[in-house]
Amino acid sequence: MLFRNEIFKRDVETIRDILSSTGFFEAAPDEIDVAAELAEQALKEGNSPENYDFVFLEDEGKTVGYACFARVPCTLSSFEIYWIAIHNDCRGKGLGKRLINEVIRMVKNLGATKLVLQTAGRAQYLPTQKFYQACGFKEEARLKNYYAVGDDCLIYTIDF
């Protein structure tokens, strides 16, 4: 297993494949388009403090997971994970934990004092919520009926 921070053109389709494999975005497929667009933007604009950062997890030359994160605009030291996913064929092997720990290491090196992420509140996301809690995140806020009626937005944070 190795981590890679450089983004390549092939990663746009890899991101689509990873997210599609999870089965979580079938109700709102435009979410996958948004994730791919962020990668395309990063390819066009290159690395700068204003852009999104990516980290890819590779196993034997195949990208099996990725995360996209950035400093939150108008903050000094808060970062947000916008996407983090492991290909469904590779789940349950501790790779998500390794990936989130790499993001934590990276944002700490960038001076982060807080890391934020959002997830859905519907039942399908209960394992995701438990995963974030097991990684040390705490639910800091809940926005009722955010994604849809009955689907809250849960905001998790971890402080350093």
N, C-alpha and C positions, 0 to 999 in steps of 0.2 A: 504494500500500500504506500502510495506517496501522494503528497499534496502539490498542486500546481496552481500558481496565481495568474499566469499569463493566459489570456483568452485568445482563442483562434476561431476562425470562421466556422469550422466544423462544430464548434460548441453550441451554436445557435440551434442546430437540429438535435444535438445531444440533449440540450435543455428541454426541448419539446418532448423528446422520447422519455426522459426521466419523469417529467411531470405527468405525461399521459399514462405512464405505467402505474402510477399510484392509484388511479381511479377516483381521486378527490376533486377533479376539476371538470367532470363531465357535465355538470349542471351549468357551469359558467366557463365554457371553453375559451372565452376571450382572455381569461386569466393567463392561459398558456401563451397567448399572443403577446400579452404585456411582458411576461418574463423574457420571451425571445427578443422583443423590442429593446429591452434594457441591455441585453447582450450585444445587439446590433449597434446600439448607441455607444457602448464602451469600445467596440471595435473601431468605430468612426472617429471618436474623440480622443481615444488613448487614455493613459493614466494621468489623472490630475486629482487634487484634493476634492474637487467638486463632483467628480464622477463616482459611479458605483464601483465597488471592488468585488471581485469574484475569487472564489477558491474552489478548485475541482479536486475530487478524490478519485484516484485512479488505482485500479487493481489489474496487474498484468497487462498494462497498456490500454485498458478499457476504462472510460470514465463512468463511474457508478454512482456518483453523487456530486452535488454542487451547492454552494451558498452564494447569495448576492447580498451585500450589505454596504452601508455608507454612513458617514457622519450625518446626523440630523441637521438640516439647514437651520441657521440662526441659533445653534447651540455651540458651546465651547468644547464639550467632551462627551456628548451623548451620541451613540451610534444605534442604528436599527438594522436588524436582519429582515430583508424584504422577501427572500426566498431561501429555503433550505429543504433539500429533498434527496432521498436515496432511491435508486431504481428499485422497483418492487421485487425484482428477482434477487436482490441483495439485502433486503431488510431482515431484521432480527439477528444480525451478526455484530452489533455494536458499532457499526459504521457511522450512524447518525451521531452518536455520542462523540466519536473521534472527530467528525466534521465540525460539530458545534464547539468542541474544545479548541479546534484550530482557529475558528472565527474568534473565540474569546481571546486566545493568545494574540492574534493579529490586532484586534481593536485595542487591547491593553498596550501593545507596542506603539499604537497611534495616539495614546494618551486618554483612552476612554475611561470614564468614571461610571457610566451607565450604558447598558445594552438593552434595547427594547425589541420586542417582536409582537406581532398580532396573529391571532388564529380565530377560527370560527368556534361558536359555542354549541353547535348542533352535535348530536350524539355520535355521528361518524368521526368527529374530531376528538373524542374522549381519549383515545390512545395518544394522540398528539399532545394534548394538554398534560397528560401524565408524564410523557417524555420530557417536556419542558420543565416540569416540576422536578423530575429526577435529575435534571441537569443543573438545578439550583435556581431556576427562575421562579418568581412569585407572581401570582395574578395581582396586578396593581389597579386595574380598572376593567369595567365591563360596560360596554355601550349596548343597550337593549335594542333589539330589532334592527341591527346595523346592516347586515348583509341582506336580510329579508325578514319578514315578520316571523318571529320565533327563532331567529338565528342571530345571536348576539356576537359582538366582536370582543374577544378577550385580549387584554393587553398585559403581556408578561414582561417583567424586567429583572435584571440582575445588576447589583451595584458592586463596584470594585473599590 
